[in-house]
């Protein structure tokens, strides 16, 4: 066990999932975690103080830095927050929860980043590893902190980590054995300020990789190709549109991995061209990690997808309700919109991320099956402006009344139609996160009489 933190005071800033997990791991390592959060009351805090944590909830985090030996920050803490600036001024080391968990986690680590497809790809890779008889964990931005997995993983285990741009802001030591970069489209610009900064954070995931590692990248995405050119790891491309000399691609309707036919593309259970890309990426990573091709084939044929991503909720009065709360940016929602084959009422809107909605509006207009749009949340007006500018006018604003929005969709949708909840925005104006948003959607839909 690493004893470098024994008897050290470590300030943990942001006591949500990642902060709670980091605090527990610190206690295991013999440190004294000092817990900091803007909230004065947090569920589970008594459990932490009982095992040796010091609670300083509600106090300014920057006032707690002095006297601490290190600072661990959650992804919600911005790189220029006063606590980080204070720590830098005092020379106190600052570490992301991702770095902290990674450095104390046994096993082989694999990482997945990009704007879209991360959660599905991470889950699919882990399923392939599990189906091969290996002990595999999912971790990171998927909702399970790496620090939590670090308390359970053992040498020989596999950990597949979803990596966000937020996590990479304060990450310096992260070095996965293998990595996937799915794509790059505008997202989180309210925090990062520009696509250049956003892209640089995504590319940081592979910065420490070397010739002993492998990098799976989207050969159809210019940013991914450019990142691969600067990466020292062995390069493994994937593409759904072009035949490649190596990696994973589609030829004559067959998925090819490592030069061998795996299965027909139409056999992949999760539908849509975006999921074909996810399947190619996951298959390439699993093959590089030593999973036999028959196991990869079986997983592609049986994997049903992840919660909150194009998830069928119920059928009522001939209308299918679909939960796509994981559509937290325009690109993700565009992929869901493109796949709708029946007349559809689309629910859009949420909190502001600084992303434009023009391309989404054009995609909605291009699919004649998107008949009506219901808007909610802080971005409702901005979305409506983009839709009207593109020529789409059948829009019903519902403010921040989620129940009213669902009832409105029920009135608008006719038998044989679908209601697609794919907000194209973050959730924080009305919900704690996209998972809570998706669960509430399903609960409300399932209560409809």
Order of alpha helices (4+ residues) and beta strands (2+ residues): beta-alpha-beta-alpha-beta-beta-alpha-beta-alpha-beta-alpha-beta-alpha-beta-alpha-beta-alpha-alpha-beta-alpha-beta-beta-beta-beta-alpha-alpha-beta-beta-alpha-beta-alpha-beta-alpha-beta-alpha-beta-alpha
